[in-house]
Structures are given as structure tokens and as C-alpha cells.
């Protein structure tokens, strides 16, 4: 099942928000953990 343009844009906003949050962090360990989670979530989307 595909996404509409609006759904896809919403998905991209979620990813972008997560990446901006990671970028603004001060704790490298927490940044790495959050980045790993974003990568895992993206991988799950690709597998669906």
C-alpha cells in the first residue's frame, strides 16, 4: 500500500524533526542512540 503525497511529507517531517533534535544534542552517546533508532525505523519502513 502506498502513501499519498501528504502522508509522505508528514513522514519526512517526523524524520527531519528527529534529525534536527539529534543535531542539537550535547551528549554524543545520546545522539548516537537516537540516530541508531532513526536508522532502525527507516529500515523497518523499507521492509514493509
N, C-alpha and C positions, 0 to 999 in steps of 0.2 A: 504494500500500500504506500503510495507516495504522499508527499506533503504539498500543500498549497504554498504559493509564494509567501503569504503572510505567516504561515506556520514555520517555514524555513527561516524567515527573517527573525522570528521570535526565538528560534533555536540558536541562531547566530548571536543574538543579543545575550542569551544566557552564557554562551561560551566566552564572548567578549568581556562580559562582566566578571567572570571568573578569572580570566587572564589579567585584567586590569587590577583586580584585587591581589593576585599573586605578585604582579609587578610592584605594587606599592608596599609590599610587606617588608619588614625589617629582619625577620628571622629566617635565615636560609634553610633551616630544617623544615619549618612550616611551609615555606614556599615550595620546596621540593615535594613535600607530601601532597599539597594542593595540586601541583602540576601533574603529579602521578595520577591523582583522581580524575582530573580533566581528561588526561590521555586515555585512561581506562573507560571513561564514559563515552568518549568519541569512538573508541574501538567497539564498544557494545552497539552503538548506533550503526556502525558499518556492518556488523554481523547480523543485525535484524533484517 
